[in-house]
């Protein structure tokens, strides 16, 4: 069984920063890629950023230049540094770990509001 746990969400003012962390543990074969998704109220879940084991990254257009994804392969951990946050970034952020199968965390809430 694979366990995926996110942390680091919270309330932040517009223009502020947050850093999300996600740790994977359990019966992981070999992680191919890790990613962050988000789901705002009334909207579909969307990809925010992803990173492969070799470090190739991909970002949604809406977060390019503001968010940075990184990972520690030795710790099976992925991070999302979020800067210049906007109210429209408010969502539940989910971590996805793919080792040939998709594994999801329960999510962490990010609220951007003054």
C-alpha positions as CSV (number, residue, x, y, z in Angstrom):
1,X,0.0,0.0,0.0
2,X,1.2,3.5,-0.9
3,X,0.7,6.4,1.4
4,X,0.8,10.0,0.0
5,X,0.6,12.8,2.5
6,X,0.5,16.5,1.7
7,X,1.3,19.4,4.1
8,X,1.9,23.1,4.0
9,X,-1.4,24.5,3.1
10,X,-3.1,27.4,4.9
11,X,-4.3,31.0,4.6
12,X,-2.1,33.6,2.9
13,X,-2.7,37.1,1.7
14,X,-2.5,38.0,-2.0
15,X,1.1,38.4,-3.1
16,X,2.3,36.0,-0.4
17,X,4.1,32.7,-0.6
18,X,3.5,29.1,0.6
19,X,5.5,25.9,0.2
20,X,3.7,22.6,-0.1
21,X,5.3,19.3,0.6
22,X,4.3,15.8,-0.3
23,X,5.8,12.6,1.0
24,X,5.2,9.1,-0.5
25,X,5.8,6.0,1.5
26,X,4.9,2.3,1.5
27,X,5.1,-0.2,-1.3
28,X,6.4,2.1,-4.0
29,X,8.1,0.3,-6.9
30,X,9.9,3.1,-8.6
31,X,8.4,6.6,-8.9
32,X,8.2,7.8,-12.5
33,X,6.7,11.2,-11.9
34,X,5.2,13.3,-9.1
35,X,2.7,16.1,-9.6
36,X,0.5,18.7,-8.0
37,X,-3.1,19.1,-9.0
38,X,-5.7,21.5,-7.6
39,X,-9.4,21.7,-7.5
40,X,-11.2,24.9,-6.8
41,X,-14.9,25.0,-5.6
42,X,-17.2,24.2,-8.5
43,X,-14.3,23.4,-10.9
44,X,-12.6,20.3,-12.2
45,X,-9.3,19.1,-10.9
46,X,-6.5,20.5,-12.9
47,X,-2.8,19.9,-13.3
48,X,-0.6,22.6,-11.6
49,X,2.9,21.2,-12.1
50,X,4.7,17.9,-12.6
51,X,8.2,16.6,-12.4
52,X,9.8,13.4,-13.6
53,X,12.4,11.3,-11.8
54,X,15.1,12.9,-14.1
55,X,13.8,16.4,-13.2
56,X,11.9,17.4,-16.3
57,X,9.1,19.8,-15.3
58,X,5.8,20.9,-16.7
59,X,3.6,23.8,-15.5
60,X,0.1,25.1,-16.1
61,X,0.2,28.4,-17.9
62,X,-1.6,30.1,-15.0
63,X,1.3,29.4,-12.6
64,X,4.4,29.7,-14.9
65,X,6.9,32.1,-13.4
66,X,5.2,32.0,-9.9
67,X,5.3,28.3,-8.9
68,X,8.3,26.0,-8.8
69,X,8.1,22.2,-8.4
70,X,11.1,20.2,-7.1
71,X,11.7,16.8,-5.7
72,X,14.0,14.8,-3.5
73,X,14.3,11.3,-5.0
74,X,16.0,9.9,-2.0
75,X,13.1,10.9,0.2
76,X,10.3,10.3,-2.3
77,X,9.2,13.8,-1.6
78,X,8.0,16.6,-3.9
79,X,7.6,20.3,-3.1
80,X,5.7,23.1,-4.6
81,X,7.0,26.6,-3.9
82,X,4.2,29.1,-4.6
83,X,5.0,32.8,-4.9
84,X,3.0,35.8,-5.8
85,X,-0.2,34.0,-4.9
86,X,-3.5,35.2,-6.2
87,X,-7.1,34.7,-5.0
88,X,-7.7,32.5,-8.0
89,X,-5.0,30.1,-6.6
90,X,-7.4,29.2,-3.8
91,X,-8.1,25.5,-4.0
92,X,-7.5,22.1,-2.5
93,X,-4.0,21.0,-3.7
94,X,-3.5,17.3,-4.3
95,X,-0.3,15.4,-4.7
96,X,-0.1,12.6,-7.3
97,X,2.6,9.9,-7.3
98,X,2.9,7.7,-10.4
99,X,4.9,4.4,-10.2
100,X,3.0,2.9,-13.0
101,X,-0.2,3.5,-11.0
102,X,-1.6,6.7,-9.8
103,X,-1.6,7.3,-6.0
104,X,-3.3,10.4,-4.5
105,X,-3.1,12.2,-1.3
106,X,-6.1,13.6,0.5
107,X,-5.3,17.2,-0.3
108,X,-4.3,20.3,1.5
109,X,-6.3,23.5,1.4
110,X,-4.7,26.8,0.2
111,X,-6.7,29.9,0.7
112,X,-5.5,33.2,-0.8
113,X,-7.5,36.1,0.7
114,X,-7.0,39.4,2.4
